[in-house]
Amino acid sequence: MKKRSKGVMAGLIMGSLLLGSLPAMAGSTYDPRITAREQRQQERIQQGIQSGQLTPREAYRLEAQQSRIAAAENRMKADGRLTRAERAKLTRMQNRASNNIWRKKHNGRY
């Protein structure tokens, strides 16, 4: 009987530890997709500068837009969580920035 109660207690302890960590994982501020996308967009801007597809003014404005997105992300993460709505807003901001990068790189100004 003692062996069984130890096993049950160990199971209950492990279960409570796992369940206790779920809210922390659900409201995490880490999102690898957002981070990776920010990096890719930064690389696209740098590539546009190096190839001459972006004028200095275009590059400055795209960099400023990336800075605004990063600042918004930091404000959203300030409470220790990044909600689904906040992630969606960041995605929309990144979509808009991506479209701007493409347009500026393909507008024929060198």
N, C-alpha and C positions, 0 to 999 in steps of 0.2 A: 504494500500500500504506500509506503514511503517513497519508493522509486517512482511510482506513478504520479504522486502529488508533486514531486520535484520536476518531473517532465512537464506536467501541466503548468506549474508555476513558471518554468523557463519559457514555455510557449506563450503564456500570457505576457510576460515581460518583453519578449521579442516582438510580439504583436503590438503592444502599446508603444514601443519605441518606433516601430515602422509607421503606425498610424499617427503618432505625434509629429513625425517629420513630414508627413504629406502636405499640411498647409504651408510649410516653409518652401517645399518644392513647387507647389502650385502657384505661389505668389512671388516666385523668384524674380530678381531683376536681370538675371543673365539670359540672354537670348542669342545663341550663336548665329542665327540667320541675320539678325539686325547687324551684329558686329561684322560678319563677313560681307554683307552688302555695303556697309560703310567703307570697308577696305577696298572692295572692287570699284566703287564709284570714285574713290580717291585715286586709284590707279588709272582709271579712265581719264580723269582730269590731267594727271601728270603726263600720260601718253599724249594727250592732245596738245599740251604745252610743248613737249619735246618734238612732236611732228610738225608743229606750226599750225595745226588745225584750229587752235584757240588763240585769240589775241590776248594780250595781257589783261585788258579790261574784262573780257569774257571769263578768263580764268579767275580773276579776282572775285567776280560776282558768283561764280560757281563755288568757289572756296567759302565765300561768305554764307551761301546757302547751306553748305555742309556744316559750317560752324553753328548756324541757327538750329539745325536738326540735332546736333550733338548737345547743344544747350537745352533744347526741349526734352531730349532723352534724359539728361541729368536731372531736370526738374521733376520729370515723371518718376524717376527712380528714387527721389529724395525720401519718400516715405517707406522705402524698403521693399516695395512691390511694384510690379509692372503688370497692370491689369490687361485683360483681353482688349478692352476699348483703347487703352494707351498704345498697345502693340499695333492695333489697326491704324491708329492715327500716325504712328511712326512709319508704318508701311506706306500710307498715302503720301506722307511727306517725302519718303525716299523714292516713290514712283514719280512724283512731280520732279524731283531733282534729277532722276535718271532721264526723263524726257527732256529736261533742259540741257543736260550734258549732250545728249544725242543731237538735239537741234543746233546747239552752238558749234559742235564739231562738224556739222554737215551744212552749214549755211554759206559756204563758199568764201568766207573772209579769211585771208591769210596774212 
